[in-house]
Amino acid sequence: METTGVRRSLTWLLLTWGATRLLLLLFVFKVYVFPGPDVTSDVSIIYQGWYDVLRTGTFPQSDVTWQYPPAAALAILSPALLPFLEYTQAFFLMAFAADLAALLLLLYAGLRPGRRLRGAWVWVAGVPLLGPTVYSRYDVMVTAVAVAAVLAAARHPKVAGALVGFGALLKVWPALILVGIRRRSVWASAAVTVVVVAGLFSVAMPGAFAFLTFQRERGTEVESLGSLVFHIARHHGWNGSVLLNYGSVEFLGPWVTMVSTAALALTGMAFGLLLLWRLAATRFEAHTAADAALVAVLMFTTTSRVISPQYMVWLVGLAAACLCFRASRMGVPAVLVLMACFVTVLEFPIWFADVVGSTPRGIVLLVARNGLLVLATVIGMRELWKATVPKPAPEVPVPDQAEAPAQEASASS
């Protein structure tokens, strides 16, 4: 009976994945037009421009929109594996392949004894909720690597470490997976991978680490938590501006630096809370690494001065990895992430003009999406703490030495 149920669930899961991914491909190939601005322009203009530079053996050192670690070059160059297609077409298919790889990893993990397919369902449902943006950014490729690292942590620590290190050189955030891992072999493997891969890029391609200086003058991105200050302030005389800056639409003007600094301070506080949790936690189980990774990325995403729509792919992938484990406590945060994905596709790209214009509808969408992320973060951290940090033992009252003889005499009488 149980085997029949699993087969039925697997059949529906694969059919749903196929139907939704076909629809995404139809959107990015523009067979159907998705509402809002064209989200594929980043591939056809920005990515293809980087591709042309990277093929010459150097990083785009004069382009401040290149803000990625050196291994990101591999993602941008990956369409070269399909030389018979145009760059944009090849990129969409590479993103599709990464989506498929993540699904297969989640299926392999979910079908093992003691696991379940709920994680794969989160991935199948969450990705299409974000619309064609998923296949128009390389974040789905990074997420597939991160999912592989989380799922490998329990049984293949050295492999997991190598994947974490490689993922960090793709887009930094997979390094947060290490927060919930105690095995030194994972940390050592990650460090070796970073040193070796970064060293190779440094020697082979000039400008591998130029990206480190390209974010100094960033403002506050219009979809971030801190941006709500300016969305509301624009209705009360704030005279700043909204411009395309460093590759994203940002607020620039009075008080922006202060709000951006506050966001960095919140990120620092999040790091401090994670450090406190790590010092206090004593119960680490097979699912703890996945749960901790989701909470860590939620904390750093929510407090960031930039919350681009593609960041949600990270959260969907980690939530899916968590729910492969029966004992995971991230069920509620995962549902909140899926709800946030649906609101995200409404604010970008469908009604992005309202967001940029700070209309009431745009503000409501941002409050809803960012509120869901904050709630998921708070609940996730609380559940992680409860599952891993033991409660202090109740104090047993010790009778005063002066009272002890009197109590003994009373007992003997």
C-alpha positions in Angstrom: 0.0 0.0 0.0 2.8 2.4 0.9 4.7 1.6 -2.3 1.6 2.3 -4.3 1.2 5.6 -2.7 4.8 6.6 -3.3 4.5 5.6 -7.0 1.3 7.6 -7.4 2.9 10.7 -5.7 6.0 10.3 -7.8 4.0 10.1 -11.0 2.1 13.3 -10.2 5.2 15.0 -9.1 7.0 14.3 -12.4 3.9 15.3 -14.4 3.6 18.6 -12.5 7.3 19.3 -13.0 7.2 18.6 -16.7 4.1 20.8 -17.2 5.3 23.7 -15.2 8.8 23.7 -16.7 7.4 23.5 -20.2 5.5 26.6 -19.4 8.6 28.4 -18.1 10.5 27.5 -21.3 7.6 28.8 -23.4 7.8 32.1 -21.5 11.6 32.5 -21.8 11.6 31.6 -25.4 8.8 34.1 -25.9 6.3 31.7 -27.4 4.0 33.3 -24.7 4.7 36.8 -23.3 4.8 37.0 -19.5 3.2 40.2 -18.0 5.5 43.0 -17.0 9.0 44.0 -18.2 11.1 41.5 -20.2 13.1 39.5 -17.6 15.2 37.8 -20.2 17.0 41.0 -21.1 19.7 40.3 -18.5 20.7 37.2 -20.4 20.6 38.7 -23.9 22.3 42.0 -22.9 24.3 41.7 -19.6 25.2 38.0 -19.5 26.0 37.9 -23.2 28.2 41.0 -22.8 30.1 39.3 -20.0 30.4 36.1 -22.0 32.1 38.0 -24.8 34.6 39.5 -22.4 35.2 36.2 -20.4 35.9 34.3 -23.6 39.0 36.6 -24.1 40.5 35.2 -20.9 39.8 38.1 -18.5 37.1 39.2 -16.2 35.0 42.4 -17.0 37.1 44.6 -14.8 35.7 47.8 -16.0 32.0 46.8 -15.5 30.8 47.6 -12.0 27.7 45.4 -12.6 30.0 42.4 -12.4 29.7 41.7 -8.7 30.3 37.9 -8.5 33.1 35.6 -7.3 35.4 34.1 -10.0 33.6 30.8 -10.5 30.5 32.7 -11.7 32.4 32.9 -14.9 31.7 29.2 -15.4 28.0 29.8 -15.2 28.1 32.6 -17.7 30.3 30.6 -20.0 28.2 27.4 -19.7 26.1 28.1 -22.9 29.3 27.4 -24.8 28.5 23.7 -24.1 25.7 24.1 -26.7 27.5 25.9 -29.5 24.8 25.1 -32.1 22.4 27.4 -30.3 22.3 31.2 -29.8 23.6 32.3 -26.4 20.3 33.1 -24.9 18.7 29.9 -26.0 21.6 27.9 -24.7 21.5 29.7 -21.4 17.8 28.9 -20.8 18.5 25.3 -21.5 21.4 25.2 -19.1 19.2 26.8 -16.4 16.6 24.1 -17.2 19.3 21.4 -16.8 20.2 22.8 -13.4 16.5 22.8 -12.4 16.4 19.1 -13.5 19.6 18.3 -11.6 18.1 19.8 -8.4 14.9 17.7 -8.8 16.9 14.5 -9.3 18.9 15.2 -6.2 15.8 15.8 -4.1 14.1 12.7 -5.5 17.2 10.6 -4.7 17.2 11.9 -1.2 13.4 11.7 -0.7 13.1 8.1 -1.8 15.7 6.8 0.6 14.4 5.0 3.8 13.3 7.5 6.5 13.0 10.3 4.0 10.0 11.7 2.0 9.1 13.4 -1.3 7.7 16.5 0.4 11.0 18.3 -0.3 10.8 17.5 -4.0 7.3 18.9 -4.1 8.5 22.2 -2.6 11.0 22.5 -5.5 8.4 21.5 -8.1 5.9 24.1 -6.8 8.3 26.9 -5.7 10.3 27.4 -8.9 7.3 28.1 -11.3 5.8 30.5 -8.7 8.7 32.8 -9.5 7.9 32.9 -13.2 10.5 33.1 -16.0 12.9 35.0 -13.8 14.2 31.6 -12.6 15.5 30.6 -16.0 16.8 34.1 -16.7 19.4 34.2 -13.9 22.2 31.9 -13.0 21.0 31.5 -9.4 19.2 28.2 -10.2 22.6 26.8 -11.1 24.1 27.9 -7.7 21.1 26.6 -5.9 21.5 23.1 -7.5 25.1 23.0 -6.1 23.9 24.2 -2.7 21.2 21.5 -2.6 23.7 18.9 -3.5 26.0 20.1 -0.7 23.3 20.0 2.0 22.1 16.6 1.0 25.6 15.2 1.0 26.6 16.6 4.4 25.5 13.6 6.5 27.0 10.8 4.4 29.7 12.4 2.2 31.4 15.2 4.3 34.3 15.8 2.0 32.1 15.9 -1.1 29.8 18.3 0.7 32.7 20.5 1.7 34.0 20.7 -1.9 30.5 21.6 -3.1 30.1 24.3 -0.4 33.5 25.8 -1.4 32.7 25.7 -5.1 29.2 27.2 -4.4 30.8 30.0 -2.4 33.0 30.9 -5.4 29.8 30.9 -7.6 27.8 33.4 -5.4 29.2 33.5 -1.8 25.9 32.6 0.0 26.4 28.8 -0.1 29.2 29.4 2.5 26.4 29.8 5.0 25.7 26.1 4.8 28.8 25.6 7.0 26.9 27.2 9.9 25.2 24.0 10.9 28.0 21.6 10.2 30.4 20.4 12.9 32.6 18.0 11.0 36.0 19.4 10.5 36.4 17.4 7.3 33.6 19.5 5.7 35.2 22.7 6.7 38.7 21.6 5.6 37.4 20.3 2.2 35.6 23.6 1.6 38.7 25.6 2.5 40.9 23.6 0.2 38.4 23.9 -2.7 38.2 27.7 -2.3 42.0 28.1 -2.2 42.6 25.8 -5.2 39.8 27.1 -7.4 40.4 30.8 -6.5 44.1 30.3 -7.0 43.6 28.9 -10.5 41.3 31.7 -11.5 43.8 34.3 -10.1 46.6 32.8 -12.2 44.6 32.1 -15.4 42.3 35.2 -15.6 43.1 38.8 -14.6 40.6 40.6 -12.5 39.2 37.6 -10.6 38.6 39.5 -7.5 37.8 43.0 -8.9 34.2 42.4 -7.8 35.1 43.1 -4.2 35.4 46.8 -4.9 32.3 47.1 -7.0 29.6 47.4 -4.2 30.9 50.3 -2.2 28.5 52.9 -3.6 25.4 50.8 -3.8 22.2 52.3 -2.6 19.1 50.6 -1.2 17.4 48.3 -3.7 13.7 49.1 -4.2 12.5 45.6 -3.1 14.5 45.3 0.1 13.2 45.5 3.6 14.9 48.9 4.1 13.4 50.3 0.9 10.0 50.5 2.6 11.3 53.5 4.5 11.7 55.4 1.2 8.6 54.0 -0.5 6.6 55.6 2.3 8.8 58.7 2.6 8.2 59.5 -1.1 4.6 60.2 -0.1 5.7 62.7 2.5 8.2 64.9 0.6 11.4 62.8 0.4 13.3 64.2 -2.6 15.6 61.3 -3.5 15.5 59.3 -6.8 15.1 55.8 -8.1 17.7 54.8 -10.6 19.3 51.8 -12.3 22.5 51.6 -10.3 25.1 48.8 -10.1 22.8 46.4 -12.0 19.6 46.9 -9.9 16.9 49.6 -9.4 17.9 51.5 -6.2 16.9 54.5 -4.1 19.6 57.2 -4.1 19.5 60.4 -2.1 19.1 61.7 1.4 19.2 59.1 4.2 19.9 56.2 1.9 23.4 55.7 3.3 21.9 55.6 6.8 19.3 53.0 5.9 22.0 50.9 4.1 24.2 51.1 7.1 21.3 50.0 9.3 20.8 47.0 7.0 24.4 46.1 7.4 24.1 46.4 11.1 21.1 44.0 11.1 23.1 41.6 9.1 25.8 41.8 11.7 23.3 41.1 14.4 22.0 38.1 12.4 25.6 36.8 12.3 25.9 37.3 16.0 22.7 35.4 16.7 23.9 32.5 14.5 27.2 32.5 16.3 25.3 32.4 19.7 23.2 29.5 18.5 26.2 27.6 17.3 27.9 28.0 20.7 24.7 26.9 22.5 23.6 24.1 20.3 24.5 20.5 21.3 21.9 18.3 19.5 23.0 17.9 15.9 21.0 15.4 13.8 21.1 14.5 10.1 18.6 17.3 9.2 20.3 20.0 11.3 22.7 21.1 8.6 19.8 21.7 6.2 17.6 23.5 8.8 20.5 25.7 9.9 21.4 26.5 6.3 17.8 27.7 5.5 17.6 29.8 8.6 21.0 31.4 8.0 20.2 32.3 4.4 16.8 33.6 5.4 18.4 35.8 8.0 21.0 37.2 5.6 18.5 37.6 2.7 15.9 39.4 4.8 18.4 41.9 6.3 20.2 42.5 3.0 20.0 45.9 1.3 19.2 44.0 -1.9 16.5 41.4 -2.2 16.3 40.6 -5.9 13.6 38.2 -7.0 16.1 35.5 -8.0 17.2 35.3 -4.3 14.0 33.5 -3.6 15.3 30.5 -5.6 18.0 30.0 -2.9 15.3 29.8 -0.3 13.1 27.4 -2.3 16.1 25.1 -2.8 17.1 25.0 0.8 13.5 24.6 2.0 13.2 21.7 -0.3 16.4 20.1 1.1 15.1 20.5 4.6 11.8 18.8 3.9 13.4 15.7 2.5 14.1 14.9 6.2 11.1 13.6 8.2 12.4 15.2 11.4 12.9 18.7 9.9 11.1 21.5 11.8 11.1 23.8 8.8 7.6 23.0 7.5 6.1 26.3 8.4 9.0 28.4 7.1 8.9 26.5 3.9 5.2 27.3 3.4 5.9 30.9 4.1 8.7 30.9 1.6 6.4 29.5 -1.1 3.8 32.2 -0.2 6.5 34.8 -0.5 7.5 33.4 -4.0 3.9 34.0 -5.2 3.9 37.6 -3.9 7.4 38.1 -5.5 6.2 37.3 -9.0 3.4 39.8 -8.5 5.8 42.6 -7.5 8.4 41.5 -10.1 7.8 41.5 -13.0 4.0 41.8 -13.1 3.6 45.0 -11.2 7.1 46.2 -11.0 6.1 49.6 -12.3 4.0 50.0 -9.1 7.0 49.1 -7.0 9.3 51.5 -8.7 6.6 54.2 -8.5 5.9 53.5 -4.8 2.1 53.2 -5.5 -0.1 51.8 -2.8 -0.3 48.5 -4.6 3.5 48.3 -4.9 3.9 49.1 -1.2 1.4 46.5 -0.1 3.1 43.8 -2.2 6.5 44.6 -0.7 5.1 44.7 2.8 3.5 41.3 2.2 6.5 39.7 0.6 9.1 41.0 3.1 6.7 40.4 6.0 6.4 36.8 5.0 10.2 36.5 4.9 10.6 38.1 8.3 8.0 35.8 9.7 9.7 32.7 8.1 13.0 33.9 9.6 11.7 34.3 13.1 9.8 31.0 13.2 12.8 29.2 11.6 15.2 30.5 14.1 12.9 29.7 17.0 12.4 26.1 15.7 16.1 25.6 15.1 16.9 26.8 18.6 14.3 24.6 20.3 15.5 21.5 18.3 19.2 21.9 19.1 19.7 23.9 22.3 18.8 22.0 25.5 16.7 23.6 28.1 18.5 24.4 31.3 17.9 21.8 34.0 15.5 23.0 36.7 17.4 23.9 39.9 16.9 21.5 42.8 16.5 23.4 46.1 19.3 22.6 48.6 18.4 22.9 52.2 20.3 25.4 54.3 23.0 23.7 56.5 21.6 25.4 59.6 18.1 24.0 58.9 19.3 20.5 58.1 19.7 19.3 61.8 16.3 20.6 62.7 14.7 18.8 59.8 16.4 15.6 60.7 15.2 15.9 64.3 11.7 16.6 63.2 11.8 13.5 60.9 13.1 11.2 63.7 10.4 12.4 66.2 
